[in-house]
Amino acid sequence: MNDDMNIDFGKMQGLVPAIVQDSANGEILMLGFMNREAYEKTLAIGYVTFYSRTRNELWTKGETSGNRLKVMSAATDCDRDSLLIQVQVEGAGMVCHEGTRTCFTKAIAAAPTAELENTR
C-alpha cells in the first residue's frame, strides 16, 4: 500500500469503507471500515486491520480465527474516500464470521433491467 495517498477520512466521521478482494480470483470477500489508525496499522503490519464501529476498537482480521488477510495491493477510488484492498487469505480461508469464504452470501431478488423498464 502506498501511504502517501491522502485518504479522506473526513467524509464519514473519520471512517472509510474498505472493500476486501481476493487477489487471485477477484472475489469480493468482505467490507469493513478503517479509521486513520487502522489504515496506518494495516500499512505497518501488512495485514488488514479494521475499526469496529460496535466495539469502538481496532481489530486485525484473523487474530482469533487464523483467517488473516495479507495485503497484496491496495487502491483508493477517485474521491480518495474508499479503499479496495486485494489480499491473500491465510488459514482455512473462511473470511466471514459465519464460516463462509465471503460475507456476501445473502442473495437479494432483483428484477432484470427489461422488467424495470416496463414498469416506468
Secondary structure, 3 states (H helix, E strand, C coil): CCCCCCCCCCCECCEEEEEEEECCCCCEEEEEEECHHHHHHHHHHCECEEEECCCCEEEECCCCCCCCEEEEEEEECCCCCCEEEEEEECCCCCCCCCCCCCCCCCCCCCCCHHHHHHCC
